[in-house]
Amino acid sequence: MSIREEQQHWEDKILKPLLSKYPERKPEFTTSSGIPLPRLLTGDETTYLDKQGFPGLYPFTRGVQPSMYRARFWTMRQYAGFASAEESNQRYRYLLQQGQTGLSVAFDLPTQIGYDADDSMAAGEVGKVGVSISSIADMEMLFREIPLDKVSTSMTINAPAAVLLAMYIAVARRQGVDPSKLRGTIQNDILKEYVARGTYIFPPAPSMRLITDIFGYCARNVPYWNTISISGYHIREAGATAVQEVAFTIANAIAYVQAALDAGLQVDEFASQLSFFFNAHNNFLEEIAKFRAARRLWAEIMRERFKAQDPRSWMLRFHTQTAGSTLTAQQPENNVVRVTLQALAAVMGGTQSLHTNSMDEALWLPTEKSVRVALRTQQIIAHESGAADSIDPLAGSYLIEYLTDEIVNRARDYIQRIDDIGGAREAIERGYMQSEIQQAAYAYQKSVEKKESIVVGVNAFTVDEKITLERLKVDPSIELGQRARLVEVRASRDTEKVSALLQRLESAARGKDSLMPLFIECVEHKITLGEICGVLRNVWGEYQPASWI
């Protein structure tokens, strides 16, 4: 009897009589992306070896390193930054002492949109959702007693990413560290800001110029730096499905590669410094398949579409953060369980770097204790679970391979649709991606309201409770301190040199030469983030979003 005949016998004689007494919980089971979940998959469905390859080899479905975590664990990061550079520096040194292996910087809202702490636009927001950085003095304090040639630093900064990177390079020079030894990442992904997050400044064309300037500068001067972290995380946080997260992220990545080629760069000159940033959500098996699918799809695109020759250009290396949008203010201790499942999915999916959210982040900025629990979650997975001891441990699971294929195929369909529109930039400017995400978010919210999707502690298993967790509060006097620091910085600089540099910057912004060397020169002479972005605003204007038409 064949496997197919045995399965049919099982369905007719064993399963059906049971279902007549105990029907299944739902008429149809699907993933969060709407992919149907077959009741049972067996070995005659398909063979997967040709699509898997081997770890460290094309198409990298099974991982980008031959030995994965058997040789070295993923980089354990905790996204941190609040109040002043001094306070954030203390938190960073605490996390490094607790076993964290990389820093991940959160900037406050004024910094993210290019305003100094003393700008009227910054009032009431200084240091609230991240650290306030206006000048090289702040950046130097942020990394005080942290040797920049010994740590990997990730910075979640986008529109003014080039300026913050310039500050980081300048601080490294002051430490005596050659930029060629720096390791880390700037997010630098402006397209997803237009789609999902909103911390944009400039229109797409000059924004893409800043990004390709960084690609070229770092290829020549900062070779171990990831010049961009192409982010599906915020696309998913805005309500996208897993399939949309992969598709829209890779569509944006295609646009960045094409922009760099149009700027005169060669694909293998910059592609190995591209990195990605994905979300880890609650649907455990779909998330594992999502990471595997993204690697396969990117490898195919880089080799076939862009004709990259260097295998490093084919590799999709990514950081993962557990899903902030799944955290609940109700019964916040439940978030520890959610984060654990999400982190485990990221590890089993082969992430290179991981941040685990803290249980109290739906309520306020995380406390030291909750951050420590989040970091310990990673360490327990690494050292106690055994999940890191085998490469791609769920490979060959019929369901995992089926889901991987489905996500690849459905993401390809989206990418083709975006290509037909004219590419990611055109799709964003016409509002296509935004519309698709909004529809997915609305569908999910309706399913929660109808209790078709259960959120434990929110629409089921609720309790009356009083939240007793410790709370982190940001002192409002931080803003006054930052303003005072800026007064000191401006008083200590050469005003004639500053004026000359700002004039050069305005002229260069109207031209086509790379702006990175000039940004570094500006920040070394204590020109502030807001002053640099102010010049660029005057030349380029600000982006105004459009709706889908």
C-alpha positions as CSV (number, residue, x, y, z in Angstrom):
1,M,0.0,0.0,0.0
2,S,1.4,3.5,-0.9
3,I,1.7,6.3,1.5
4,R,-1.2,8.0,-0.3
5,E,-3.4,4.9,0.1
6,E,-2.5,4.6,3.8
7,Q,-3.4,8.2,4.4
8,Q,-6.7,7.8,2.6
9,H,-7.4,4.7,4.8
10,W,-6.6,6.7,7.9
11,E,-8.8,9.5,6.9
12,D,-11.8,7.3,6.1
13,K,-11.6,4.7,8.9
14,I,-9.9,6.5,11.8
15,L,-10.3,10.3,11.4
16,K,-13.9,10.7,10.0
17,P,-15.6,8.7,12.8
18,L,-13.8,10.8,15.4
19,L,-14.7,14.1,13.7
20,S,-18.4,13.1,13.6
21,K,-18.2,13.1,17.5
22,Y,-15.6,15.8,18.0
23,P,-15.6,18.3,15.2
24,E,-12.4,20.4,14.7
25,R,-12.3,23.8,16.4
26,K,-12.5,25.7,13.1
27,P,-13.9,25.1,9.7
28,E,-10.5,26.1,8.3
29,F,-7.1,26.6,9.8
30,T,-4.8,29.2,8.3
31,T,-1.6,31.1,9.3
32,S,-1.7,34.8,10.1
33,S,-1.0,35.4,6.4
34,G,-4.1,33.4,5.3
35,I,-2.0,30.4,4.1
36,P,-4.2,27.2,4.5
37,L,-2.8,24.7,6.9
38,P,-3.4,21.1,5.7
39,R,-4.5,18.7,8.3
40,L,-1.6,16.4,7.6
41,L,1.3,16.4,5.2
42,T,3.2,13.2,4.3
43,G,6.4,12.4,2.6
44,D,5.1,11.9,-1.0
45,E,4.0,15.6,-1.3
46,T,7.3,16.8,-2.7
47,T,11.0,16.7,-2.3
48,Y,12.8,19.7,-0.8
49,L,16.5,19.1,-1.0
50,D,17.0,21.1,-4.3
51,K,15.3,24.1,-2.6
52,Q,17.1,23.8,0.7
53,G,20.7,23.4,-0.3
54,F,23.2,23.2,2.5
55,P,23.9,25.7,5.2
56,G,26.3,28.4,4.0
57,L,25.6,27.6,0.3
58,Y,23.1,29.0,-2.2
59,P,20.1,29.5,-1.9
60,F,20.8,29.7,1.9
61,T,17.4,28.4,2.9
62,R,19.1,26.6,5.8
63,G,21.3,29.5,6.9
64,V,24.0,31.8,5.8
65,Q,26.8,30.2,7.9
66,P,27.9,26.6,7.4
67,S,27.9,25.8,11.2
68,M,25.4,28.4,12.4
69,Y,25.2,28.5,16.2
70,R,27.3,25.4,16.8
71,A,30.3,27.8,16.2
72,R,29.0,31.1,17.6
73,F,25.7,32.3,19.0
74,W,23.7,35.1,17.4
75,T,24.5,38.6,18.6
76,M,22.4,39.3,21.7
77,R,21.2,42.9,21.7
78,Q,18.8,44.9,23.8
79,Y,17.3,48.0,22.1
80,A,18.0,50.7,24.6
81,G,18.3,54.5,24.9
82,F,16.4,57.1,26.9
83,A,16.8,60.5,28.5
84,S,20.4,61.8,28.2
85,A,23.5,60.4,26.8
86,E,24.9,59.9,30.3
87,E,21.9,57.8,31.5
88,S,21.9,55.7,28.3
89,N,25.6,55.1,28.6
90,Q,25.0,53.8,32.1
91,R,22.4,51.4,30.8
92,Y,24.7,50.2,27.9
93,R,27.5,49.4,30.3
94,Y,25.1,47.6,32.6
95,L,23.8,45.5,29.7
96,L,27.4,44.6,28.6
97,Q,28.2,43.6,32.1
98,Q,25.1,41.3,32.1
99,G,26.4,39.4,29.0
100,Q,24.9,41.4,26.1
101,T,27.1,41.1,23.1
102,G,26.0,44.1,21.0
103,L,24.6,47.6,21.5
104,S,21.3,48.8,19.9
105,V,20.6,52.5,20.2
106,A,17.2,54.0,20.4
107,F,17.0,57.7,19.6
108,D,14.4,60.1,20.7
109,L,11.8,61.5,18.2
110,P,13.5,64.9,17.7
111,T,16.8,63.2,16.8
112,Q,15.0,60.8,14.4
113,I,13.5,63.7,12.5
114,G,16.6,65.9,12.5
115,Y,15.9,68.5,15.2
116,D,18.2,69.6,18.0
117,A,17.0,69.4,21.6
118,D,16.6,73.2,21.8
119,D,14.4,73.4,18.7
120,S,10.8,74.5,19.4
121,M,9.7,71.3,17.5
122,A,11.5,69.2,20.1
123,A,9.6,70.6,23.1
124,G,8.3,67.9,25.4
125,E,9.8,65.1,23.4
126,V,13.5,65.3,24.4
127,G,14.7,61.9,25.7
128,K,11.2,60.4,25.9
129,V,11.3,57.4,23.5
130,G,15.1,57.2,23.1
131,V,18.3,59.1,23.8
132,S,18.7,62.7,22.7
133,I,21.7,63.3,20.4
134,S,22.3,66.7,19.0
135,S,26.0,67.0,18.6
136,I,29.3,65.1,18.7
137,A,29.5,65.9,22.4
138,D,26.4,63.8,23.1
139,M,27.6,61.0,20.9
140,E,31.0,61.0,22.7
141,M,29.2,60.8,26.1
142,L,26.9,58.0,24.8
143,F,29.9,55.8,24.2
144,R,32.1,56.9,27.1
145,E,34.3,54.0,28.3
146,I,32.9,51.7,25.5
147,P,35.7,50.9,23.1
148,L,34.2,51.1,19.6
149,D,36.6,48.6,18.1
150,K,35.4,46.0,20.6
151,V,31.6,46.2,20.3
152,S,29.0,46.0,17.5
153,T,26.6,48.9,17.5
154,S,23.3,49.1,15.8
155,M,21.6,52.5,15.5
156,T,17.9,52.8,14.7
157,I,18.1,56.0,12.7
158,N,16.8,56.6,9.2
159,A,16.3,60.0,7.6
160,P,19.4,61.6,9.3
161,A,21.3,58.3,9.4
162,A,24.3,59.7,7.5
163,V,24.8,62.4,10.1
164,L,24.6,60.0,13.1
165,L,27.1,57.7,11.3
166,A,29.4,60.6,10.8
167,M,29.2,61.4,14.5
168,Y,30.0,57.7,15.3
169,I,33.0,57.7,13.0
170,A,34.2,61.0,14.4
171,V,33.9,59.6,18.0
172,A,35.9,56.5,17.0
173,R,38.6,58.7,15.6
174,R,38.8,60.6,18.9
175,Q,39.1,57.2,20.7
176,G,42.0,56.4,18.3
177,V,40.0,53.7,16.5
178,D,40.4,53.5,12.7
179,P,36.9,53.5,10.9
180,S,38.0,50.3,9.1
181,K,37.7,48.5,12.4
182,L,34.1,49.6,13.2
183,R,31.4,47.0,13.2
184,G,27.7,47.7,13.4
185,T,24.6,48.8,11.5
186,I,22.6,51.9,10.8
187,Q,18.9,51.2,9.9
188,N,19.0,53.9,7.1
189,D,15.8,52.4,5.5
190,I,13.8,55.5,4.4
191,L,11.4,53.7,2.1
192,K,9.7,51.8,5.0
193,E,9.4,55.2,6.8
194,Y,7.2,56.4,4.1
195,V,5.2,53.2,4.3
196,A,4.9,52.4,8.0
197,R,6.8,54.4,10.5
198,G,6.7,58.1,9.6
199,T,10.0,59.5,10.7
200,Y,11.0,60.8,7.3
201,I,12.3,64.2,6.5
202,F,13.3,64.6,2.8
203,P,11.6,63.5,-0.4
204,P,12.5,60.1,-1.9
205,A,15.1,61.3,-4.5
206,P,17.5,63.1,-2.1
207,S,16.9,60.5,0.6
208,M,18.0,57.7,-1.8
209,R,21.1,59.8,-2.6
210,L,22.0,59.9,1.1
211,I,21.7,56.2,1.2
212,T,23.8,55.5,-1.8
213,D,26.4,58.0,-0.6
214,I,26.7,55.8,2.6
215,F,27.0,52.6,0.5
216,G,29.9,54.0,-1.5
217,Y,31.7,55.7,1.5
218,C,31.5,52.6,3.7
219,A,32.5,50.2,0.9
220,R,35.8,52.1,0.7
221,N,36.3,53.2,4.3
222,V,34.2,51.2,6.8
223,P,34.1,47.7,5.2
224,Y,32.7,45.8,8.3
225,W,29.7,48.2,8.7
226,N,26.2,47.2,7.6
227,T,25.2,50.3,5.6
228,I,21.5,49.6,5.8
229,S,19.1,47.4,7.7
230,I,16.2,47.0,5.3
231,S,13.3,46.7,7.7
232,G,10.3,44.5,7.6
233,Y,9.9,45.0,11.3
234,H,8.0,48.2,11.2
235,I,6.0,47.1,8.2
236,R,4.8,44.2,10.3
237,E,4.2,46.4,13.3
238,A,1.9,48.5,11.1
239,G,-0.3,45.5,10.5
240,A,1.2,43.6,7.6
241,T,1.0,39.8,7.3
242,A,4.2,37.6,7.3
243,V,4.0,37.4,3.5
244,Q,3.6,41.2,3.1
245,E,6.5,41.7,5.5
246,V,8.8,39.6,3.3
247,A,7.5,40.9,0.0
248,F,7.5,44.6,0.8
249,T,10.9,44.4,2.5
250,I,12.5,42.7,-0.4
251,A,10.8,45.1,-2.9
252,N,12.4,48.0,-1.0
253,A,15.7,46.2,-1.0
254,I,15.5,45.8,-4.8
255,A,14.9,49.6,-5.0
256,Y,18.1,50.3,-2.9
257,V,20.2,48.0,-5.1
258,Q,19.0,49.6,-8.3
259,A,19.6,53.1,-6.9
260,A,23.2,52.1,-6.0
261,L,23.7,50.7,-9.5
262,D,22.2,53.9,-11.0
263,A,24.7,55.9,-8.9
264,G,27.6,54.1,-10.5
265,L,28.4,51.4,-7.9
266,Q,29.0,47.8,-8.8
267,V,26.7,45.3,-7.2
268,D,29.5,43.2,-5.6
269,E,31.1,46.4,-4.3
270,F,28.3,47.1,-1.8
271,A,25.8,44.2,-1.6
272,S,27.7,42.3,1.1
273,Q,27.1,45.2,3.5
274,L,23.4,45.2,3.1
275,S,21.5,43.7,6.1
276,F,17.8,43.1,7.0
277,F,15.6,43.5,10.0
278,F,12.6,41.3,10.6
279,N,9.8,40.9,13.1
280,A,9.2,37.7,15.1
281,H,5.5,37.2,15.7
282,N,3.4,34.7,17.6
283,N,2.6,32.2,14.8
284,F,5.6,30.0,15.6
285,L,5.9,27.8,12.6
286,E,5.0,30.4,10.0
287,E,7.7,32.7,11.5
288,I,10.4,30.1,11.1
289,A,9.3,29.4,7.5
290,K,9.3,33.2,6.9
291,F,12.9,33.6,7.7
292,R,13.9,30.6,5.5
293,A,11.7,31.9,2.7
294,A,13.3,35.4,2.8
295,R,16.8,34.0,2.5
296,R,15.9,31.8,-0.5
297,L,14.1,34.6,-2.3
298,W,16.8,37.2,-1.8
299,A,19.5,34.8,-3.0
300,E,17.6,34.2,-6.2
301,I,17.0,37.9,-6.8
302,M,20.6,38.9,-6.2
303,R,22.0,36.1,-8.4
304,E,19.5,36.1,-11.2
305,R,18.1,39.6,-11.4
306,F,21.2,41.6,-10.4
307,K,23.8,39.1,-11.6
308,A,25.9,39.4,-8.5
309,Q,28.9,37.1,-8.6
310,D,30.2,37.1,-5.0
311,P,28.3,34.6,-2.8
312,R,28.4,37.1,0.0
313,S,26.1,39.3,-2.1
314,W,23.5,36.6,-2.2
315,M,23.3,36.2,1.6
316,L,20.4,37.7,3.5
317,R,21.8,38.4,6.9
318,F,19.2,39.7,9.4
319,H,18.5,41.1,12.8
320,T,15.3,40.1,14.5
321,Q,13.2,41.9,17.1
322,T,10.3,40.3,18.9
323,A,6.9,41.9,18.1
324,G,6.1,45.0,20.0
325,S,2.6,45.1,18.6
326,T,1.8,41.7,20.3
327,L,2.7,43.0,23.8
328,T,-0.3,43.7,26.0
329,A,-0.8,46.1,28.8
330,Q,-3.2,43.6,30.3
331,Q,-1.5,40.8,32.3
332,P,2.0,42.1,31.3
333,E,3.7,39.0,32.7
334,N,2.1,37.1,29.8
335,N,4.5,39.0,27.5
336,V,7.4,37.0,28.8
337,V,5.8,33.9,27.2
338,R,5.1,35.7,24.0
339,V,8.6,37.0,23.7
340,T,10.1,33.5,24.4
341,L,8.1,31.9,21.6
342,Q,9.0,34.7,19.2
343,A,12.7,34.6,20.2
344,L,12.8,30.8,19.8
345,A,11.2,31.2,16.3
346,A,13.9,33.7,15.3
347,V,16.7,31.3,16.5
348,M,15.2,28.3,14.8
349,G,14.8,30.5,11.7
350,G,18.5,31.3,11.7
351,T,18.8,35.0,12.8
352,Q,22.2,36.7,13.1
353,S,21.2,39.1,15.8
354,L,18.3,39.3,18.2
355,H,16.5,41.8,20.5
356,T,13.9,40.5,22.9
357,N,11.3,43.0,24.1
358,S,10.6,43.5,27.8
359,M,7.4,42.6,29.5
360,D,6.4,46.1,30.4
361,E,7.0,47.9,27.1
362,A,3.2,48.2,26.4
363,L,3.1,50.3,29.5
364,W,6.3,52.4,29.6
365,L,10.0,52.4,28.9
366,P,11.4,49.1,30.3
367,T,13.1,49.0,33.7
368,E,16.5,47.4,34.3
369,K,14.8,44.3,35.8
370,S,12.5,43.8,32.9
371,V,15.4,44.3,30.4
372,R,17.4,41.7,32.3
373,V,14.6,39.2,32.1
374,A,14.4,39.8,28.3
375,L,18.1,39.3,27.9
376,R,18.0,36.2,30.1
377,T,15.4,34.8,27.7
378,Q,17.9,34.8,24.9
379,Q,20.6,33.3,27.2
380,I,18.3,30.5,28.3
381,I,17.4,29.7,24.7
382,A,21.1,29.7,23.8
383,H,22.5,27.7,26.7
384,E,19.7,25.5,28.0
385,S,17.2,24.8,25.3
386,G,19.3,22.9,22.8
387,A,17.7,24.8,19.9
388,A,21.1,26.3,19.0
389,D,22.9,22.9,18.8
390,S,21.6,21.8,15.4
391,I,21.6,23.7,12.1
392,D,18.1,24.5,10.8
393,P,16.5,21.9,13.1
394,L,13.0,21.9,11.6
395,A,14.2,21.4,8.0
396,G,12.4,18.5,6.4
397,S,9.3,19.0,8.4
398,Y,6.6,18.7,5.8
399,L,4.7,21.7,7.2
400,I,7.8,23.9,7.5
401,E,8.8,23.2,3.9
402,Y,5.2,23.7,2.7
403,L,5.0,27.1,4.5
404,T,8.4,28.1,3.2
405,D,7.4,27.4,-0.4
406,E,4.0,29.2,0.1
407,I,5.6,32.3,1.5
408,V,8.2,32.4,-1.3
409,N,5.5,32.1,-4.0
410,R,3.1,34.6,-2.4
411,A,5.9,37.1,-1.8
412,R,7.0,36.7,-5.5
413,D,3.5,37.6,-6.6
414,Y,3.6,40.8,-4.5
415,I,7.0,41.7,-5.9
416,Q,5.8,41.2,-9.4
417,R,2.8,43.5,-8.7
418,I,5.1,46.2,-7.4
419,D,7.4,45.8,-10.4
420,D,4.3,46.3,-12.6
421,I,3.5,49.5,-10.8
422,G,7.1,50.8,-11.4
423,G,9.0,49.6,-8.4
424,A,8.9,50.2,-4.7
425,R,9.3,54.0,-4.8
426,E,6.4,54.4,-7.3
427,A,4.3,51.9,-5.3
428,I,5.0,53.9,-2.1
429,E,4.3,57.3,-3.7
430,R,1.0,56.0,-5.1
431,G,0.1,54.5,-1.6
432,Y,-0.1,50.9,-2.8
433,M,1.9,49.3,0.0
434,Q,0.2,51.5,2.6
435,S,-3.2,50.4,1.4
436,E,-2.3,46.7,1.5
437,I,-1.0,47.0,5.0
438,Q,-4.1,49.0,6.2
439,Q,-6.4,46.3,4.8
440,A,-4.5,43.6,6.5
441,A,-4.4,45.5,9.8
442,Y,-8.2,46.1,9.6
443,A,-8.9,42.4,8.9
444,Y,-6.9,41.4,11.9
445,Q,-8.5,43.9,14.2
446,K,-12.0,42.7,13.1
447,S,-11.0,39.1,13.8
448,V,-9.9,40.1,17.3
449,E,-13.2,42.0,17.9
450,K,-15.2,38.9,16.7
451,K,-12.9,36.6,18.9
452,E,-11.9,34.7,15.8
453,S,-8.4,35.5,16.9
454,I,-7.8,35.1,20.6
455,V,-5.4,37.5,22.5
456,V,-5.0,36.0,25.9
457,G,-5.8,38.5,28.6
458,V,-7.4,41.0,26.1
459,N,-10.5,39.4,24.5
460,A,-10.4,36.1,26.5
461,F,-9.1,34.9,29.9
462,T,-9.4,38.4,31.3
463,V,-9.0,39.4,35.0
464,D,-9.4,42.5,37.1
465,E,-5.9,43.5,38.0
466,K,-3.9,46.3,39.4
467,I,-0.5,46.7,37.6
468,T,2.2,46.6,40.3
469,L,5.3,46.5,38.1
470,E,8.1,49.0,38.7
471,R,8.0,51.9,36.4
472,L,10.8,53.8,34.6
473,K,10.3,57.6,34.5
474,V,12.2,60.1,32.4
475,D,13.0,63.2,34.3
476,P,11.6,66.2,32.4
477,S,14.7,68.3,33.5
478,I,16.6,66.2,30.9
479,E,15.4,68.7,28.3
480,L,16.8,71.6,30.1
481,G,20.1,69.8,30.5
482,Q,20.3,69.1,26.8
483,R,19.5,72.7,26.0
484,A,22.3,73.9,28.3
485,R,24.8,71.4,26.7
486,L,24.0,72.8,23.3
487,V,24.7,76.4,24.5
488,E,28.1,75.2,25.7
489,V,28.9,73.4,22.4
490,R,28.0,76.4,20.3
491,A,30.0,78.7,22.5
492,S,33.1,76.5,22.2
493,R,33.4,76.3,18.4
494,D,35.0,78.4,15.7
495,T,32.0,80.4,14.3
496,E,33.8,81.4,11.1
497,K,34.7,77.8,10.4
498,V,31.1,76.7,11.1
499,S,29.7,79.3,8.8
500,A,32.1,78.3,6.0
501,L,31.2,74.6,6.4
502,L,27.5,75.3,6.3
503,Q,27.9,77.2,3.1
504,R,29.9,74.3,1.6
505,L,27.2,71.9,2.8
506,E,24.5,73.9,1.0
507,S,26.5,74.0,-2.2
508,A,27.3,70.3,-2.0
509,A,23.6,69.4,-1.4
510,R,22.8,71.1,-4.7
511,G,25.5,69.1,-6.4
512,K,26.1,65.3,-6.9
513,D,29.3,64.5,-4.9
514,S,29.1,62.2,-1.9
515,L,28.1,64.1,1.3
516,M,29.6,61.7,3.8
517,P,33.1,63.2,4.0
518,L,31.6,66.7,4.5
519,F,29.2,65.4,7.2
520,I,32.2,64.0,9.1
521,E,34.0,67.3,8.8
522,C,30.9,69.2,10.0
523,V,30.3,67.2,13.1
524,E,34.0,67.2,14.0
525,H,33.7,71.0,14.1
526,K,30.7,70.7,16.4
527,I,28.0,71.5,13.9
528,T,24.8,70.0,15.2
529,L,22.4,67.5,13.8
530,G,19.6,70.1,13.5
531,E,21.9,72.6,11.8
532,I,23.0,70.0,9.1
533,C,19.4,68.8,8.6
534,G,18.2,72.4,8.5
535,V,20.5,73.2,5.5
536,L,19.3,70.0,3.7
537,R,15.7,70.9,4.4
538,N,16.2,74.3,2.8
539,V,17.7,72.8,-0.3
540,W,15.6,69.6,-0.7
541,G,12.3,70.4,1.0
542,E,10.3,67.9,3.1
543,Y,8.3,64.9,2.0
544,Q,4.5,65.1,1.8
545,P,2.7,61.7,1.7
546,A,0.2,60.8,-0.9
547,S,-2.8,58.5,-0.7
548,W,-3.3,55.4,-3.0
549,I,-4.6,56.4,-6.3
